[in-house]
Structure formats: structure tokens, C-alpha cells
Amino acid sequence: MKTTRYYYIDSLRVIAILMMFLFHVSMVFVAEWDWHIKNSTTSNMLLEINYWMSSFRMPLLFFVSGYISYILMKRMSWKAFSIQRFKRLIVPTIIWTFILVAPQIYFERKFEGTEQSYLEFYKSFLNFKWYPEGNFHWLHLWFIPYLFCYNIVSIPIVKILESDNKITRVLSSSFKRPIGIFAFVFIAILPFTFLTVHYEASYDLINDIARHSFFIFFVLAGVLFFRFQKVMETLEHNRRLFLGLAFLSILIINSIRWNGWEPYGIWENWIEKPQTYFYIALINFNTWMWVFTSLGYGKAYLNRKSKLLTYANTAIYPFYILHQTVIVIIAYYVVGTTDEISLKWLFLTIVCFWICVLTYHLFIRPYNFMRFIFGMKRMQRKKWEKNENLTK
């Protein structure tokens, strides 16, 4: 079955991963927030940029993944879809947790002053005691198993949406106007707003109840918005409205942050104050508005094919798997220099980017075994020869 290619969705996926790359490079230097490797001097400007990016980069990725999962489920049975998702998501998570995540924690421990060989450290990694108390974790790879679970949960939802029933008719009617989109956002905001004060983010999949209530709605939105394409047209036509609301809400949030007016900073019994829940809801609302803004402007200006996009869309998943390990290792040595933050940041950005790109191009892209363990499709010989000719 041939389906339309939504190039702006591919573009937004690439942009979201590149934002994540810049976010993690900047984490070495941001003020206030802890990370695996920290520079001795920090930057408030990078903190504000990271705060903005952190508000919507992962939700946008989950949305795009939900959107793409519907396309995949139109092409294959639920069983084939489940097997494909397991191969593309769970297999790489297992392999690269033991190969690429372990070095990150090792260099973090070295940075903290622990002196031990990598072999000694790795023995403690294999004790499977959860980080940060222990040395085992999947760190930045958490996104992948979360996505797998949300994809599996999406299967019965897609089955329901594929048929003409009362639910699909109501949703189709509701999503034709912006008011229907805002009603969906209101429903999506409620669970996280009340759960997040009781459940801290753990990123361990099992106990991360509040985060699940947050992320799963973006996957659900991706599924629904693909099924009801009128929503995407509404986002495109009203993109200035969503940009205005996104900008206004983040101005209000930052005014509260910069003046120390956050509920938990004012009241000891902040969990009992209604202002707390309005503030959390505002932060959540801001996230949705930036996601909708990205989709609206993406559909308007990024829906075009290019060789660069085709290459980047294939490369971006291995790039994601590689990037944080490369950043942590290089940053461990960079922070020990006496250069200015701007020079260190620029060096890290350029060097880490090209290490990831060249590793993909030289050692992953040409070899089917490497493609498999990085969650990529097998390269057919004829397709490989065609791609090689295009690059000559």
C-alpha cells in the first residue's frame, strides 16, 4: 500500500533530535541544573535556552512517533507491527545500554573523583543497582522503551479509529475547529497536573507514573491527528494563534520563575495550594502550544522533499543513540581546560556532531549488521548502489 509521505513530519523529527543534541551539549554549562559532567563556570543564558527547549522537544518527538506509528499500522498487521517495534526499539536499547550507557556513568564517576579501572566499574554496572545510588541505568535511551510501550498501547486505539463508529464521528466533528483541539489539550493536561506532585520523574519505566500520564497524550495526539487530517490543516491555518499563546505562556512562566514566585518556593504547604496546580497546568499548556506551533509552521514551510532530509531522516536514530555518550566523554576532557564557555561550547558542538555523523556514515550506514543493532532497516544491495551513485 502506498501512502503519502509527510516530509514536514520527517523534518520535525530531525529538528527535535538536533535540539536534543544541543540541549545535552549545553547541559555541561547551564547554571542551576546538575548533569553528568559540569563546567566550573556556568551560563544563565544557556539555562534559559535549555529551559525553552526542554518544554517541548521530547513531547514533539512523542507526537511524531505516534503519527508515524499510525502510518506503519496501516501497512502491516498488529503482530507484524509489534515485532517490528521490538526489533527497532527494544533490541537497540538492550545492546547499547551495555555498550554506550556504561561509559557515560564511568566518566561521571571519574569526574566525581572515583578512581577505578573501567573493568572494576563495569562489574558494579552489572550489579544492576539503579543510578544514581548504583551504577546501572539506560540514561538517554529511556525514550526508546517508553515509546515501545506507547506504540503497543496504541494498537487497539488505531483499530477503533479505523472503523466508522460513534467515537470516530464525534472526534471528526470536534477536531474541525480550534475549540475541539483546546478541549483535547484540557483533557490531556489534567492527569499530569495532579499526578506530578505525588510522583517524581524516575525514567525507570515502572514507577514513572506522572511522566507516563504526560508523554502518552502526545503519542495519542499523533495517532488522532493522523487519522483526522483536518486537525493538521487547522494547526497550519491557526499557527500564529498557537505561536502567540506559546510566547505569552512562556513569558508568564518566566516572570514567575525569575521573581521566585513558584508555589514551592513561597509556601511550605504548596501541595495544598490551588495556585500550584494552575502553575503546573500553565507549564503543560505551554508545551502543547509549542508543539502545535512546530506542527503548524512545519506543515506550512517544511513539507518538501530533499536528499539532505532523506539522509538525515535515516541517520537521526543512530545519531540519537550515539550522541550523549560522545558528549560526556569529550566534555570530561574539555571542562578541564581554561578556555571561555563560548569556545568550549562551540568546540563540543562541532566535534561531537561530526564524530556522530562520521561514525554513522562510515561504520553504521554501509553494514546491515550495524544497521540492525542500531534499529535501522536492512539496506538492499540495489538500493545501496543507487544511493552510492547519488552521492558521486
N, C-alpha and C positions, 0 to 999 in steps of 0.2 A: 504494500500500500504506500503510495506516495503522499507525503504531507508537505504543507507549506513550510519553508524554512524561515524562522523568525530571527533574522540577523541581529536585531536590537537586543534580543534576549541573550544571544551569544556574547554581544559586546558588553552588556551589563555584567555578565558573569566574569569576563576577563577584567573589567574595571574593578569589580568588587574584590577579586583576588589581589590585584595590584595595590589596591587600597590597604588590604591586609598586610602585604609586604611592607609598604611604607609605614604602617602603624607599628609593626614589630621592630623595624629599624629605629623608629623614633622612641620606642619604649626604653631603649638604652639611655635616653637623655631626658625624658619627661620628668617634671617635678611632681612630687607627692605620691606617685604610683610606684609600687615595687615591681621588679622584673628579675629575670634570671641573672642578667649582667647589668650593672648600673654604672654610669659615668660619675665621677666625683662631683662635677658641676652639672646642674640640670637646667632645663629651659621651661618657662611657663608658657611661652608661645607654642612650643611643640605639644605641651599638655592640652592646650585648647584645641589645637588641630586634631589631636588624637581623640579628645572627648567628642568632637563632632563626628569623626569617622566611626567611632565605636557605637554611636547611637543607631546606625542603620546598616553597616557593611555586612554583618552576619545575617540579620533579617532579610536583606536583599538577596543574599546567597540562598537562603532557605526558600524564598519566594521563587527564584529562578529554578531551583531544583524541583520544587513542586510542579511548576509549569512544564518542565521538561519531562517529569515522570508521567504526566498525563499523555504526552506525545508518545512515550515509549509504550505505555499500556494500550494505546490504540493499535500498536503494531504487533503486539505479542500477547500470549495468554498470561494469566496471573502467575502461573507456575514458572513459565519462562522468564517473566519479569523478575520474580523473586530470586531465581538462580542467577540471573544476570546481575542484579543488585548485590548479591552476596559476593560474587566474583570481583565486581568492580569496587566494592566498598569495604567489605569485611576482610577479604584476603590481604589487600594492601595495608589495612590497619594493623593486622596481626604481625605481618612481616616487618613493617617499618617502625613499629613501636619498639621492637627489639634491636633494630639496627640504627635508626635515626633519632629516636627519642632519648635513648640511654646516654649518648654523648652530650646532649643538652644538660641533663641533670648532673653528669660528671663534671662539666666545666662550671656549672653553677656552684657545686661543692668545692671545686678548686678555688673559685673566686671568693668563697666564704672562708677559705683558709685550710680546708681539709687536705691533708697530704696523704694520698694513697695512689697506687697504680690503677690503671683502668681495669685490669683484671680483678683486683681487690674490690673496686667499686661495683663491677658488673655482678659479682657474687651477691652483693647486697641488693642490686636491682632485681635479681632473680628470687629474692625473698618475697617479692610481691607485696611489700608493705607500702600502702598508698602514700604518695607525695602530698604535702611537704614533710610530714613526720618521717616517712620512709623514702625510698629512692625509686619507687615504681610509679609510672604514670604514662598516659598517652599524649599529654600536653596538647599541642595544637591539633593533633589528629582527632580530638574529641568530636569535631564536627562530622566526621565520616560515619561512625557508628550511630550517632544521633539521627543523621539523615537516613540511614538504612532503616531504622525503626519507624521513622515517619513515613517512608516510602511504603513499607509493609502495611502500616495502618491506613494508608491512602487507597489501597486496593478495593476494599468494599465501598468506599466513598465514590470512587470512579465508576464502579459497577452500578451504583444507584443513579449517578448523574448521566450515565449513558442512555438510560431509558426515559421515555416521555411519561412523567408521573406528576403528581401534585407538587412534590418538592421542587422538581426542575422548573415547572411552570411558575411557581411563586418566586423562585430565585431569578429566573429570567426576567420577570416583570420588575422585581425590586432593583436589579442591577442596571436598569436602563437609565437611571437618574443618579446624580451625586448623592442624594439623600439616602439611597439604598447602600451606597458604599460607606457612608458615615455610620449607618446603623450597624453594618458588619464590624466596623472598627470599634464601636462602642461595646459590642458583644465580646470582641477579641480582647479588649483591654481589661475587662472585669476580673477574669481569673487570676492573672498575674498580679494585678494591683493588690489583691487581698492575700495571695499566697506568698509573695516575695518577702513580706515582713516576718514570716514564720519559717521559711526555708531558704537558707543561704545557697548561693551557687556553689556546686561541688564538682560539676563536669565529670562525674563518675558514672553517669547514665542511670544508675539505680535510684539514687537518693535526690536527684536534681529536679524535684517536683515543680518548683516555681519556674525554672528555666524551660521545662517542657511545656508548661502552660503558655509560655511566651512564644517560643520558636514554632511550635506546631501550627499555630494560626497562620504563620506566613507560608508554610508549606500548603496548608488548606487553601489560603488565598490564591496561591499559584495554580492549584488544581481547579478551583472555581473560576478563576479569571480566564484560564484557557478554555474551559467549557463554555463560558458565556463571553464571547469575544467583544460584545458591546461594551463591557466594562473597560477594556483596554482603549477603546475609542473615547469613552468618557474621560479616562485619565489623560489621554492626549489632548482633548479639547479643553479640559479644565486644568491643564498643567500649571498655569500661572496662579490659579487659586491655591493649588496644593503647595506650590513654592512659597507663596505668601504666608500660608498657615505654618509651614515648616520654619520659615525665617522668624515669624512672630513668636512661635512657641519656644524656639531655642533662645531668643532674646530674653523672654521671661524667665526661662530656666537659668540662664547665665546670670541674670540680675539677682536671682535668689542665691545662686552658688557664690558669686563674687562678694555678696554682702553678708555671707554667713547666716542666711535665713532658712537653711534647710531644717525641716522639722526635728530631725535627730540631733541637730546642733543647738536647738533652742530649748526643747523640753526634755526632761528626763523620762516622762511618760509619753514620749512621742508616738508610740504604737497605739495609744488610745485616742489620739487627736485626729479629727476628720481631715485637717489640713495635710496630714501625711499621705492620705490616700488620694487626695486631689493632686498632690505634687507627683506621686508615682504615676498616676493616670496621665498627667501632663507630659511626663517624660516618655511614656508609652505612645501617647498620641503624636508626639514629635517624631518618633521613629516611623510610624505609619506614614506621616506626611512626607518625610524624606524618601521613603520607599516609593510612594506614589509619584512624587516629583521625578525621581530617577526613571520610573517606567514611562511617565508621560513625555518627558523630554527625550528619552531613549527611543521611544516609538516614533517621535516626530523627526529626529535627526540622525539616528544610528541604524536605521533599517536598510542597510546596504551591504552587499557582498564585497569582499576584498580578499586577496591572497594572504595579506597580513592577518586578517581576522581568522581565516581558516587555519592558519598555522598556530596562532595564539590560542584559539579555542581548543585545539588538540593538546597544546603544550601546558595549558594552565593548571591541569590537575597534578601532573608530576611536579610542576613548579611549586604548587602549594605544599605538597608533601615534603619537598626538599628545603624550602626557604628558611624556616625558623632554625633548623639545625645549622645551616650555613651562617646565619646572622649571629647566633650565640657563640659559635666557635671563633669567628673573625672578631666579634666585639670583645671577646675576652682579652685579646691582644691589643685592640685599638684603644680601649679605655685606659690602658697603662701609659699612653703617650701624653705629651704635654700640649698637643695642638688644641685649637679652639673647637668648641662644639660644632660650629658650622662645617669646618673641614672634616672632622671625624664623621659627622652625619653624611656628608657628601661622599666621602671615601667608602663608608659602609654601604650606602645605597648603590653606588656604581659597581663596586667589586662583588657584592653579594648577588646583585641582579645578574651580572654576566656569568658568575660561577654557576648559578642555577640554570640559566639559558643554555650555556655551553654543555653542561652536564646532560641536560635533556637532549640537545641536538646531536651530540657525539656518542653518548653511551646508552640512551634510552630509546629514542625515536627509531633507530635503524634495526633494533633487535626485538624479535617477537617475545622472547622470554622476559626481557626487561619491561616491555610494554605490558605484559600480563601482570607482573608483580607490582606495577605502578597503576593498575586499574584501567589500562587503555585497551582499545580494540586491536585485534591482530591485524597487522599490515599484510595485505595480499601482495604477491610479487608484482603483478601488473600495475597495481596502484602505486607501489613503491617506485617502479621505473618511471611512471607518469609524473610523480611528484619530483623525482630527481631531475627529469627533463625540464620541468617548470622552473627549477632553481638555477639552471645553467644559463 
